[in-house]
Amino acid sequence: MPSASPERERWNQKYRETPGAWLEPDPFLAWAFSEFIQPLFPGAGSALDLAGGAGRHSIWLAKQSWEITLIDVSETGVELARQNAGPLAPHIHCVIDDLTQFRASQTQFDVVMGFFYLERSIFPEIVKALCPGGLLLYKTYTTDQLKLPGGPKDASHLLAPGELLRLVTGMRVLHYRETVAERATAEIAARKEE
């Protein structure tokens, strides 16, 4: 297991304080599933959930018959994911690791998803983790979040306007949207060339 870090401890505490707050998947996942994932991979497949925490996105995808590898820095979050998965747990392989050091392995995935986590330096490795024709789903905060209550206030965790498009240069963008409502976010569905 990786050594303790301030980031790990911060997330462990968040998951301990509000274990029930991490159950609902972001609506972008269900929408992208019907629009892109299901048409591209009708027989299901394998997915990588980056910073998957308590498993809200992994569990949702496992319910659609997918096999998922969830990676998160928080052992408390990963334990919640295992508990929350219940009978779906065998379909979710949980890994406790620091994603700032993420390197794609020999295993490639049909889908890689990341929600509300940003480590710019690993985007080349994220793309490598996709099989040819694989789909990246990504959604996180933008700098407009600084004007809104809640959410991260450290600019290093916030995307500049259009930055997510630049991070996936070379991929075919199927969907891209930046919005400012209760939260300021950017979301993308992009396909790796076959």
C-alpha positions in Angstrom: 0.0 0.0 0.0 1.4 3.5 -0.8 2.7 5.6 2.1 0.6 8.2 3.8 0.3 11.6 2.1 -1.6 14.8 2.9 -3.8 14.2 -0.1 -4.6 10.6 1.0 -5.4 11.7 4.5 -7.6 14.5 3.3 -9.7 12.1 1.2 -9.8 9.4 3.8 -11.2 12.0 6.2 -13.8 13.2 3.6 -15.0 9.6 3.0 -15.1 8.9 6.8 -17.1 12.1 7.5 -19.7 11.6 4.8 -19.8 8.0 3.5 -23.3 8.3 2.1 -22.4 11.4 0.0 -20.6 9.5 -2.7 -23.2 7.2 -4.1 -24.9 9.0 -7.0 -23.0 8.9 -10.3 -22.6 12.1 -12.3 -25.5 12.4 -14.9 -22.9 12.7 -17.6 -22.0 9.0 -17.3 -25.5 7.8 -18.0 -25.9 10.2 -20.9 -22.5 9.3 -22.4 -23.3 5.6 -21.9 -26.5 5.8 -24.1 -24.9 8.2 -26.6 -21.5 6.6 -27.0 -20.5 3.7 -24.9 -23.5 1.4 -25.7 -23.3 2.1 -29.5 -19.5 1.6 -29.6 -19.4 -1.4 -27.2 -22.8 -3.2 -27.3 -21.4 -6.3 -25.7 -19.9 -4.4 -22.7 -16.2 -4.3 -22.0 -13.5 -3.1 -19.6 -13.2 0.3 -18.0 -10.7 2.2 -15.9 -12.1 4.6 -13.3 -9.5 7.2 -12.3 -9.9 8.6 -8.8 -12.9 6.4 -8.5 -13.3 6.9 -4.7 -16.3 5.2 -3.2 -17.2 3.7 -6.6 -20.2 5.6 -7.7 -19.2 5.5 -11.4 -17.7 2.0 -11.3 -20.8 0.5 -9.6 -23.1 2.2 -12.2 -21.0 0.8 -15.1 -20.8 -2.7 -13.4 -24.6 -2.7 -13.4 -24.4 -2.5 -17.2 -22.2 -5.7 -17.2 -18.8 -4.0 -17.5 -15.6 -5.0 -15.8 -13.9 -2.1 -14.1 -10.6 -1.3 -12.5 -11.0 1.5 -10.0 -7.9 3.4 -8.9 -7.9 5.9 -5.9 -5.5 7.3 -3.4 -7.8 6.8 -0.5 -8.0 3.4 1.1 -11.2 4.6 2.9 -12.8 5.4 -0.4 -11.8 2.1 -1.9 -13.2 0.2 1.1 -16.4 2.1 0.6 -16.4 1.2 -3.0 -16.1 -2.5 -2.1 -19.0 -2.2 0.4 -21.2 -0.1 -1.9 -20.7 -2.6 -4.8 -22.2 -5.5 -2.8 -22.8 -8.4 -5.2 -21.2 -6.4 -8.1 -17.8 -6.3 -6.2 -16.3 -9.2 -8.2 -16.7 -7.0 -11.3 -14.7 -4.1 -9.8 -10.9 -4.5 -9.3 -9.9 -1.9 -6.7 -6.4 -0.4 -6.6 -5.1 2.0 -4.0 -2.5 4.2 -5.7 -1.4 7.8 -6.2 -2.5 8.8 -9.6 0.0 11.6 -9.8 2.4 8.7 -10.7 0.0 6.9 -13.0 1.6 5.0 -15.8 -0.4 2.9 -18.3 0.3 -0.8 -18.0 0.1 -3.5 -20.7 -3.6 -3.7 -20.0 -5.7 -1.4 -22.2 -9.3 -0.4 -21.6 -12.3 0.2 -23.8 -13.3 3.2 -21.6 -11.3 5.4 -19.3 -13.3 7.7 -17.1 -12.3 10.5 -14.8 -14.7 12.7 -12.8 -13.6 15.7 -10.7 -10.0 14.9 -10.6 -7.3 16.7 -12.5 -3.6 15.8 -12.9 -2.6 17.3 -16.2 0.7 15.4 -16.4 -0.9 12.0 -16.7 -3.1 12.7 -19.8 -0.6 11.1 -22.2 -0.7 8.0 -20.0 -4.5 8.1 -19.9 -4.6 8.0 -23.7 -2.1 5.1 -23.7 -4.4 3.2 -21.3 -7.1 3.2 -24.0 -7.3 0.4 -26.5 -7.5 1.6 -30.2 -11.0 2.9 -30.7 -11.4 3.3 -26.9 -13.4 6.1 -25.4 -12.3 8.7 -22.8 -15.0 10.3 -20.6 -13.8 13.1 -18.5 -15.5 15.8 -16.5 -14.0 18.2 -13.9 -14.1 21.8 -12.6 -13.1 24.9 -14.6 -11.6 28.2 -13.4 -15.1 29.6 -13.4 -15.6 27.6 -10.2 -13.6 30.3 -8.4 -16.6 32.6 -8.7 -19.0 30.0 -7.2 -19.5 28.7 -3.7 -18.0 25.3 -2.9 -15.7 23.1 -5.0 -11.9 23.4 -5.3 -10.4 26.9 -5.0 -6.8 25.9 -6.0 -6.3 26.9 -9.6 -4.0 23.9 -10.2 -7.1 21.7 -9.8 -9.2 23.8 -12.3 -9.2 23.7 -16.1 -8.7 26.9 -18.1 -11.3 27.6 -20.9 -10.7 25.1 -23.7 -7.9 23.3 -21.8 -9.5 19.9 -21.8 -9.7 19.9 -25.6 -5.9 20.6 -25.7 -5.2 17.8 -23.2 -6.8 15.3 -25.6 -5.1 16.5 -28.8 -5.0 13.7 -31.4 -8.2 12.1 -30.2 -11.5 12.4 -32.1 -13.8 14.6 -29.9 -17.4 13.3 -30.0 -18.8 15.7 -27.4 -17.5 18.7 -25.5 -19.2 21.2 -23.3 -18.3 23.8 -20.7 -21.1 25.0 -18.4 -21.5 27.3 -15.4 -24.5 26.5 -13.2 -24.3 25.2 -9.7 -20.8 24.1 -10.6 -18.5 25.3 -13.4 -17.4 22.2 -15.4 -16.0 20.9 -18.6 -16.9 17.5 -20.0 -15.6 15.5 -22.9 -16.2 12.3 -24.7 -13.2 11.6 -27.1 -12.2 8.5 -29.0 -8.7 7.2 -29.5 -7.9 6.5 -33.2 -8.0 2.9 -34.2 
